[in-house]
Amino acid sequence: MKATVVIDNLVPISDNRAFVAEHGYSLLLEKGGEKILLDTGRSSAVLHNLGLLGVCADDLDAVVISHGHYDHAGGLAIILEQRTNNLPIYAHSAIFA
């Protein structure tokens, strides 16, 4: 399994790509050709950083939201807006209650 940090509050200075840092978290998990996004950060920065990693919203096989705080689930809407088909989302049924 490969795990790549997509969003956190730091960016690698050794990387010449223009990653965006923000208060929040997102992790891309890859195994056997599947791509699962764990959390989405707080904004559209998740799409920007995924793009730098060569991944678009349609490449995702599922999204898992750990909890409903804005800095972990705030980018979900923009991911869904960019999709051309349905995307499984895994979270507690009362995550936003």
C-alpha positions in Angstrom: 0.0 0.0 0.0 1.2 3.5 -0.8 0.1 6.4 1.3 0.6 10.0 0.1 -0.2 13.1 2.1 -2.3 15.4 -0.1 -3.2 18.1 2.4 -1.6 19.2 5.7 -0.2 22.4 7.1 3.3 21.9 5.6 4.6 21.5 2.0 7.9 19.8 1.1 10.5 22.4 0.3 12.5 19.9 -1.6 9.7 19.4 -4.1 9.6 22.0 -6.9 5.8 21.5 -7.5 3.5 24.2 -6.1 1.6 22.2 -3.5 -0.8 24.2 -1.3 -0.7 23.8 2.4 -3.7 24.5 4.7 -5.0 23.7 8.1 -6.5 20.3 7.5 -5.7 16.8 6.3 -6.1 14.5 3.3 -4.3 11.2 2.5 -4.4 9.3 -0.7 -4.2 5.5 -0.2 -3.3 3.4 -3.2 -3.3 -0.4 -3.5 -3.9 -2.8 -6.3 -4.9 0.0 -8.7 -7.5 1.5 -6.3 -7.3 5.0 -5.0 -9.1 5.9 -1.8 -9.0 9.4 -0.4 -9.0 9.6 3.4 -10.4 13.0 4.3 -10.5 16.0 1.9 -8.9 18.9 3.7 -10.9 22.1 4.0 -11.0 23.6 0.5 -10.4 23.1 -3.2 -6.7 22.8 -2.5 -7.3 19.0 -2.4 -8.0 19.0 -6.1 -5.0 21.2 -6.8 -2.7 18.9 -4.9 -4.2 15.8 -6.3 -3.6 17.2 -9.8 0.1 17.7 -9.0 0.2 14.0 -8.1 -1.4 13.1 -11.4 -4.8 12.2 -9.9 -8.2 13.8 -10.8 -11.5 13.4 -9.1 -12.7 10.7 -11.5 -9.6 8.6 -10.6 -10.9 8.1 -7.1 -12.6 4.8 -6.2 -13.9 6.0 -2.8 -13.7 8.7 -0.2 -13.5 8.0 3.6 -14.4 10.9 5.9 -12.9 10.3 9.4 -15.1 12.9 11.1 -17.2 16.0 10.2 -14.8 18.8 11.1 -14.4 21.4 8.2 -10.7 20.7 7.9 -11.3 17.0 7.2 -14.5 17.2 5.1 -14.5 20.7 3.6 -13.1 19.7 0.3 -15.7 16.9 -0.3 -18.2 19.1 -2.2 -15.6 20.3 -4.7 -14.5 16.7 -5.4 -18.1 15.6 -5.9 -18.7 18.6 -8.2 -15.8 17.5 -10.4 -16.9 13.9 -10.7 -18.6 12.6 -13.8 -20.1 9.6 -12.0 -21.1 8.5 -8.5 -18.4 8.1 -5.8 -18.8 5.9 -2.7 -18.4 7.9 0.4 -17.8 6.1 3.7 -18.5 7.9 7.0 -20.7 7.6 10.1 -24.3 8.3 9.2 -24.4 11.2 11.7 -21.1 12.7 10.7 -22.5 16.2 10.1 -25.1 16.2 12.8 
